[in-house]
């Protein structure tokens, strides 16, 4: 047989590969081998109909948490990711140099979802309490250990993570940013900085960032964000930073990270995030308001972002950050056969942000089937 699996009659949307339209997808040996109209059913061992559905590359969530407090999603990672069409996930700094081996153990033994990870500047990773965060005490900062951990785990570790916010860092100066920059430079990897609630104006943080670095939670509605304290006009430093190649990631999350009024203003002024991610944890997956990546994508579509733009920002763009460009996040022949089959359902859907605002969306993306490396890992019972 020419194909192990053939997906037929779907609307392929893969902006990263320049693919859009009614096409079939042929899969053999866990790889994409052909994308074209009119592929023959008799050439396939198994055929899946995607009629009236959208066929995209498997989704890539560049900011989620597998190991917060040395557990969190953990062994539930596959359940949450498979159900939402996510085949690759990046843990955003849950572990630091002192406990990265624990994250490695969980990923190796209990998680089938393809995983990459940012290493926290703090040696203890995100092990916060109600009273303090992981960098509230200076001795926890470990740039050398962070860089060493990345060097020893190149197959898993892809960058440095700094959460810069009240109660998280030991002092409200640029010193934590400089130390994170040092760790990233020593390891030769990008730096991801969480900016919700930062006491520093964003331009002061951007001054220490390089092309390929990532600002995450860019749609928070607090002070010192992409629009400054006034929250009216996009900062010129933000426009310039994005032009130069600094990545702005929306990372939905909870606790003030994702604000509908600010999103609407930013989009009206022509600002699109470079990547769409969830900041998913066990709680936000089960209780909301995040739930999953397709819900976050749907929220941005409600405010006018096209389906091509949301798919690009949840596939090819984050795949590049994960160091997997051309391998995942695309349906190009030769890529891993990671595929999501989505329904764009019409109706009335309540969407919530992280600040108590709600809107009623008229369309919502719902995952119907997930394929990773040519294997069906999830199929909706209602599909």
Backbone torsions as a table, in degrees:
resi	resn	phi	psi	omega
1	UNK	NA	143.9	-178.8
2	UNK	-73.1	-36.0	-177.4
3	UNK	-124.9	138.9	168.6
4	UNK	-73.0	-35.9	-176.9
5	UNK	-145.5	137.2	178.6
6	UNK	-127.8	124.1	174.9
7	UNK	-100.2	119.7	-172.0
8	UNK	-117.1	152.7	166.4
9	UNK	67.0	22.3	177.9
10	UNK	-98.6	167.3	173.9
11	UNK	-95.3	103.3	-178.1
12	UNK	-76.1	129.8	174.1
13	UNK	-129.5	106.9	177.9
14	UNK	-141.2	81.2	-176.1
15	UNK	-60.8	-31.9	-179.8
16	UNK	-63.2	-29.9	178.6
17	UNK	-101.5	0.9	-179.1
18	UNK	71.1	29.9	-178.7
19	UNK	-106.9	127.8	175.3
20	UNK	-156.1	124.9	175.3
21	UNK	141.0	175.7	178.9
22	UNK	-68.4	111.8	-178.4
23	UNK	-147.4	160.7	174.6
24	UNK	-106.1	156.1	-178.9
25	UNK	-124.6	119.4	178.1
26	UNK	-100.0	134.3	-175.7
27	UNK	-126.3	133.0	176.0
28	UNK	-144.0	135.4	177.2
29	UNK	58.8	32.0	179.4
30	UNK	76.5	9.6	-179.4
31	UNK	-123.0	152.5	169.3
32	UNK	-72.3	127.5	180.0
33	UNK	-115.6	-22.1	-179.0
34	UNK	-160.4	137.1	173.2
35	UNK	-131.6	111.6	-176.3
36	UNK	-166.3	164.3	175.1
37	UNK	-79.6	145.9	170.8
38	UNK	76.8	25.2	174.3
39	UNK	-66.7	144.3	-169.1
40	UNK	-86.1	129.3	179.9
41	UNK	-62.0	-35.0	-177.6
42	UNK	-69.4	-9.8	177.9
43	UNK	-89.7	2.9	-173.8
44	UNK	-119.5	141.6	174.3
45	UNK	-68.3	-37.0	179.0
46	UNK	-140.8	141.7	178.8
47	UNK	-122.9	136.7	174.8
48	UNK	-118.0	128.8	177.1
49	UNK	-84.4	129.7	174.9
50	UNK	-115.0	27.6	-178.5
51	UNK	-59.0	133.4	-177.7
52	UNK	63.3	23.4	178.8
53	UNK	-126.2	164.3	177.2
54	UNK	-103.8	132.8	179.1
55	UNK	-109.7	118.5	-179.6
56	UNK	-125.5	165.8	167.7
57	UNK	-59.3	155.4	171.6
58	UNK	-53.4	137.2	-174.3
59	UNK	-74.5	150.6	-178.9
60	UNK	-121.7	116.0	179.7
61	UNK	-99.9	105.7	-171.3
62	UNK	-82.8	-3.6	179.2
63	UNK	-146.5	100.7	174.7
64	UNK	-147.0	-178.2	-177.0
65	UNK	-137.2	116.2	179.0
66	UNK	-94.1	-22.7	-162.1
67	UNK	-139.9	24.8	176.1
68	UNK	-60.0	135.8	-176.3
69	UNK	53.8	31.5	177.6
70	UNK	61.8	27.5	175.6
71	UNK	-155.7	-95.4	-178.0
72	UNK	55.9	-125.5	-176.5
73	UNK	-64.4	-39.8	173.9
74	UNK	42.7	-122.3	-178.0
75	UNK	-69.9	-8.7	175.9
76	UNK	-87.8	-3.3	-176.2
77	UNK	-55.0	-47.0	-178.2
78	UNK	-61.3	-42.1	-178.5
79	UNK	-60.2	-46.1	-179.1
80	UNK	-69.8	-44.0	-176.4
81	UNK	-69.6	-48.2	-177.8
82	UNK	-57.8	-41.3	-176.5
83	UNK	-68.4	-19.3	-176.6
84	UNK	-109.6	9.4	177.9
85	UNK	82.9	7.9	-179.1
86	UNK	-87.5	122.5	178.0
87	UNK	-108.7	-13.6	178.4
88	UNK	-136.7	133.6	-178.5
89	UNK	-133.2	143.9	176.0
90	UNK	-113.4	120.7	174.0
91	UNK	-76.6	126.2	-171.8
92	UNK	-97.8	67.9	170.6
93	UNK	83.2	24.8	177.5
94	UNK	-62.4	-34.5	-176.1
95	UNK	-115.2	150.1	173.9
96	UNK	-116.1	-165.6	-174.5
97	UNK	-61.5	-31.4	-175.9
98	UNK	-77.8	-23.7	-176.5
99	UNK	-130.9	15.3	178.8
100	UNK	-63.6	-30.6	177.7
101	UNK	-60.7	-31.7	177.0
102	UNK	-68.4	-43.3	175.4
103	UNK	-61.0	-43.7	179.3
104	UNK	-57.5	-42.7	179.9
105	UNK	-62.5	-45.7	179.9
106	UNK	-62.4	-45.2	-179.4
107	UNK	-63.8	-42.8	-177.8
108	UNK	-70.7	-34.0	-171.7
109	UNK	-101.7	-26.1	-170.0
110	UNK	-127.3	-2.4	-174.8
111	UNK	-124.9	123.4	175.8
112	UNK	-95.3	-21.3	175.8
113	UNK	-59.6	134.2	179.1
114	UNK	-61.3	125.8	-171.5
115	UNK	-127.5	138.4	168.7
116	UNK	-128.5	166.3	-173.9
117	UNK	-148.5	142.7	166.9
118	UNK	-89.8	140.6	-179.6
119	UNK	-98.7	129.0	-177.2
120	UNK	-69.8	140.9	173.9
121	UNK	-59.0	-32.4	176.7
122	UNK	-75.4	132.7	-179.7
123	UNK	-59.7	-32.1	-175.4
124	UNK	-89.3	-3.6	-178.5
125	UNK	66.4	-162.6	-178.6
126	UNK	-83.0	91.3	177.9
127	UNK	-127.8	48.5	-172.5
128	UNK	-71.3	157.3	173.3
129	UNK	-120.5	-179.5	178.8
130	UNK	-66.4	-17.2	-173.4
131	UNK	-103.5	-27.6	-176.3
132	UNK	-154.6	157.0	177.2
133	UNK	-98.7	-175.9	-170.5
134	UNK	-70.3	-17.6	179.1
135	UNK	-120.1	21.8	178.7
136	UNK	-67.5	-22.3	177.9
137	UNK	-115.7	121.5	-175.0
138	UNK	-51.3	-39.7	-177.4
139	UNK	-59.1	-18.3	178.9
140	UNK	-74.9	-18.8	179.0
141	UNK	-67.9	127.8	-172.2
142	UNK	-142.0	70.8	-177.8
143	UNK	-61.8	-40.3	-179.9
144	UNK	-66.0	-45.2	178.8
145	UNK	-65.3	-36.5	177.4
146	UNK	-61.2	-49.4	-179.8
147	UNK	-63.5	-40.5	179.5
148	UNK	-64.2	-41.3	179.3
149	UNK	-61.2	-42.1	177.8
150	UNK	-63.4	-44.8	-179.2
151	UNK	-61.3	-32.9	-178.4
152	UNK	-85.5	-6.7	-176.0
153	UNK	-136.6	49.2	-173.8
154	UNK	-62.3	-25.5	179.7
155	UNK	-75.1	-16.7	-177.0
156	UNK	-119.0	-42.1	-173.7
157	UNK	-88.3	129.2	-174.0
158	UNK	-123.4	-6.8	-176.8
159	UNK	-176.3	179.3	179.3
160	UNK	-108.2	140.4	178.7
161	UNK	-118.5	132.8	172.6
162	UNK	-126.7	122.7	169.6
163	UNK	-95.6	115.1	-179.0
164	UNK	-111.9	101.9	179.9
165	UNK	-159.3	170.8	-178.1
166	UNK	-61.0	132.0	179.6
167	UNK	81.0	-5.4	-177.4
168	UNK	-99.0	-41.4	-177.8
169	UNK	-104.0	156.8	-173.4
170	UNK	-75.1	-24.1	177.3
171	UNK	-150.9	149.3	-175.3
172	UNK	-94.8	60.2	174.8
173	UNK	-127.8	-173.4	177.6
174	UNK	-82.6	0.8	-177.0
175	UNK	-59.6	-44.8	176.8
176	UNK	-60.7	-36.6	178.2
177	UNK	-64.8	-43.0	179.6
178	UNK	-62.9	-38.3	179.6
179	UNK	-69.1	-38.7	176.2
180	UNK	-65.7	-39.7	176.2
181	UNK	-59.8	-42.8	178.9
182	UNK	-59.3	-46.3	-179.2
183	UNK	-62.7	-44.2	-179.3
184	UNK	-64.2	-40.7	-179.9
185	UNK	-67.5	-39.8	178.2
186	UNK	-62.2	-38.1	-177.7
187	UNK	-87.5	-15.2	-178.6
188	UNK	70.1	40.1	-176.7
189	UNK	-132.3	166.9	177.1
190	UNK	-70.9	161.3	177.2
191	UNK	-113.9	128.6	174.7
192	UNK	-109.2	126.7	-180.0
193	UNK	-120.4	125.1	173.5
194	UNK	-81.2	127.3	-172.1
195	UNK	-118.1	4.1	-179.3
196	UNK	-63.0	125.0	177.5
197	UNK	74.3	10.7	-179.3
198	UNK	-57.9	134.4	177.6
199	UNK	-78.5	-6.5	177.5
200	UNK	-96.6	141.3	170.5
201	UNK	-56.9	139.1	-176.0
202	UNK	-56.3	-39.3	178.6
203	UNK	-56.6	-31.0	178.2
204	UNK	-67.9	-31.3	176.5
205	UNK	-76.8	-44.8	-178.7
206	UNK	-59.4	-28.7	-178.7
207	UNK	-62.8	-18.6	-179.3
208	UNK	-105.0	8.8	-176.1
209	UNK	-106.5	155.8	-176.3
210	UNK	-121.9	160.9	175.4
211	UNK	-53.2	134.7	-176.6
212	UNK	96.6	-18.7	173.5
213	UNK	-70.8	164.4	-171.4
214	UNK	-129.5	128.1	166.7
215	UNK	-95.9	120.9	-178.2
216	UNK	-112.3	152.8	-170.2
217	UNK	68.3	42.3	-175.4
218	UNK	-69.7	-13.1	-179.2
219	UNK	-103.7	21.8	175.9
220	UNK	-68.1	153.5	-176.2
221	UNK	-103.2	15.2	-178.6
222	UNK	-90.9	-179.1	180.0
223	UNK	-65.2	159.3	174.1
224	UNK	61.4	40.0	174.4
225	UNK	-101.8	-155.9	-175.4
226	UNK	-69.4	-13.5	177.5
227	UNK	-114.5	6.0	-179.6
228	UNK	73.3	-179.1	-176.7
229	UNK	-60.3	-29.3	-176.9
230	UNK	-75.4	-23.9	177.3
231	UNK	56.6	39.1	-179.4
232	UNK	-116.4	-44.4	-175.1
233	UNK	-130.2	140.1	179.3
234	UNK	-59.1	132.6	179.5
235	UNK	-67.0	138.3	179.9
236	UNK	-63.7	-30.5	177.9
237	UNK	-65.6	-31.5	177.1
238	UNK	-69.8	-45.5	178.2
239	UNK	-58.5	-44.9	-178.6
240	UNK	-67.7	-41.2	179.7
241	UNK	-62.1	-42.9	178.4
242	UNK	-65.3	-38.7	178.5
243	UNK	-62.4	-35.1	-178.1
244	UNK	-81.8	-7.6	174.9
245	UNK	109.5	9.2	170.4
246	UNK	-76.0	132.2	-173.2
247	UNK	-88.8	133.5	175.6
248	UNK	-110.9	116.8	-175.4
249	UNK	-109.9	133.4	-173.8
250	UNK	-78.6	-34.7	175.4
251	UNK	39.5	87.4	-172.5
252	UNK	-55.8	-69.5	177.5
253	UNK	59.9	-154.1	-179.4
254	UNK	-137.1	-177.4	172.2
255	UNK	62.7	44.7	173.5
256	UNK	89.4	12.4	-176.4
257	UNK	-82.8	-19.5	-166.8
258	UNK	-143.5	103.3	-168.8
259	UNK	-116.6	117.1	-175.9
260	UNK	-58.3	-47.0	-179.9
261	UNK	-58.3	-40.9	179.3
262	UNK	-68.5	-40.1	178.2
263	UNK	-57.9	-45.4	-178.3
264	UNK	-62.5	-43.1	178.9
265	UNK	-64.2	-44.6	-178.0
266	UNK	-63.0	-44.2	179.5
267	UNK	-65.3	-38.9	177.9
268	UNK	-62.1	-27.8	179.2
269	UNK	-93.8	11.3	173.8
270	UNK	86.2	12.4	-178.9
271	UNK	-95.5	118.3	172.7
272	UNK	-111.2	140.1	173.4
273	UNK	-66.0	153.9	178.4
274	UNK	-79.9	-30.6	177.6
275	UNK	-137.0	153.0	176.7
276	UNK	-115.8	123.9	179.8
277	UNK	-142.0	174.8	-171.1
278	UNK	-104.9	-30.6	-164.6
279	UNK	56.1	39.9	-172.7
280	UNK	-68.0	136.4	170.2
281	UNK	-130.9	172.5	-179.6
282	UNK	-57.2	-42.9	-177.0
283	UNK	-67.3	-45.5	-177.4
284	UNK	-72.8	-19.5	175.7
285	UNK	-78.5	-33.0	-175.8
286	UNK	-96.3	-33.5	-177.1
287	UNK	-108.6	-11.8	-177.6
288	UNK	84.1	-177.8	6.8
289	UNK	-84.8	4.1	-175.8
290	UNK	-77.4	-60.8	-176.6
291	UNK	70.2	-58.4	-179.7
292	UNK	-168.8	176.6	-176.1
293	UNK	-69.5	-37.7	-179.5
294	UNK	-65.8	-30.8	175.8
295	UNK	-67.7	-42.5	177.4
296	UNK	-62.7	-42.8	176.5
297	UNK	-59.6	-41.8	-179.0
298	UNK	-64.6	-36.2	178.8
299	UNK	-63.1	-41.4	178.7
300	UNK	-70.4	-34.6	175.4
301	UNK	-62.8	-35.1	177.6
302	UNK	-57.9	-34.4	-179.0
303	UNK	-91.3	13.0	169.8
304	UNK	106.0	0.6	177.5
305	UNK	-73.8	133.4	-175.9
306	UNK	-71.7	159.2	178.9
307	UNK	-64.6	-34.4	176.6
308	UNK	-61.9	-41.4	-178.2
309	UNK	-69.0	-39.3	179.7
310	UNK	-71.0	-36.3	179.0
311	UNK	-66.5	-43.9	178.1
312	UNK	-56.4	-42.5	-175.2
313	UNK	-80.2	-3.7	175.8
314	UNK	-119.2	12.4	179.2
315	UNK	-136.0	-88.9	-172.2
316	UNK	-63.2	-41.8	-177.2
317	UNK	-62.5	-53.9	178.9
318	UNK	-68.6	-27.3	176.5
319	UNK	-60.5	-36.7	178.0
320	UNK	-64.7	-42.4	178.3
321	UNK	-61.6	-38.2	-179.4
322	UNK	-74.5	-2.6	-178.3
323	UNK	77.0	23.7	-174.1
324	UNK	-122.7	23.2	-179.0
325	UNK	-57.2	129.9	179.2
326	UNK	85.4	-14.8	-180.0
327	UNK	-99.0	-44.0	173.7
328	UNK	-129.4	172.1	-179.0
329	UNK	74.4	16.1	-180.0
330	UNK	-153.3	155.7	175.2
331	UNK	-106.3	14.8	178.0
332	UNK	-61.0	140.6	174.3
333	UNK	-53.7	134.2	-177.2
334	UNK	101.6	-19.0	178.5
335	UNK	-75.9	160.6	173.2
336	UNK	-59.0	142.1	-176.5
337	UNK	-81.4	71.2	173.7
338	UNK	-103.0	121.7	-174.1
339	UNK	-140.4	140.6	170.1
340	UNK	-118.2	132.4	174.6
341	UNK	-107.9	115.2	-171.6
342	UNK	-113.9	148.1	170.0
343	UNK	-104.8	133.7	171.6
344	UNK	-99.8	96.2	-171.0
345	UNK	-92.7	134.5	174.4
346	UNK	-87.4	148.7	178.6
347	UNK	160.6	-158.8	175.1
348	UNK	-119.9	114.6	-174.3
349	UNK	-125.3	125.4	178.0
350	UNK	-81.5	124.0	175.9
351	UNK	-113.7	137.3	179.4
352	UNK	-117.1	144.0	170.9
353	UNK	-94.9	-162.3	-177.6
354	UNK	-99.4	7.1	-177.5
355	UNK	-122.2	19.1	176.7
356	UNK	88.1	3.0	178.2
357	UNK	-87.0	143.4	177.8
358	UNK	-129.6	149.9	173.0
359	UNK	-136.6	160.7	176.2
360	UNK	-108.9	110.6	179.0
361	UNK	-85.6	150.3	-179.9
362	UNK	-99.2	-11.6	178.4
363	UNK	-140.2	150.7	180.0
364	UNK	-148.8	134.8	174.3
365	UNK	-82.5	130.3	179.9
366	UNK	-130.6	125.1	-179.6
367	UNK	-72.1	134.9	178.7
368	UNK	-110.3	-29.3	-176.7
369	UNK	-157.8	139.2	-179.8
370	UNK	-124.3	129.4	176.8
371	UNK	-121.2	132.1	175.3
372	UNK	-128.6	127.1	-179.5
373	UNK	51.9	36.7	175.6
374	UNK	84.4	0.6	-178.8
375	UNK	-110.2	135.1	176.6
376	UNK	-76.0	118.1	-179.0
377	UNK	-104.3	-19.5	-179.1
378	UNK	-152.1	138.3	173.9
379	UNK	-141.7	122.0	-176.8
380	UNK	-63.1	136.3	177.8
381	UNK	-70.1	-19.5	-178.9
382	UNK	-101.9	3.3	-175.6
383	UNK	-72.5	NA	NA
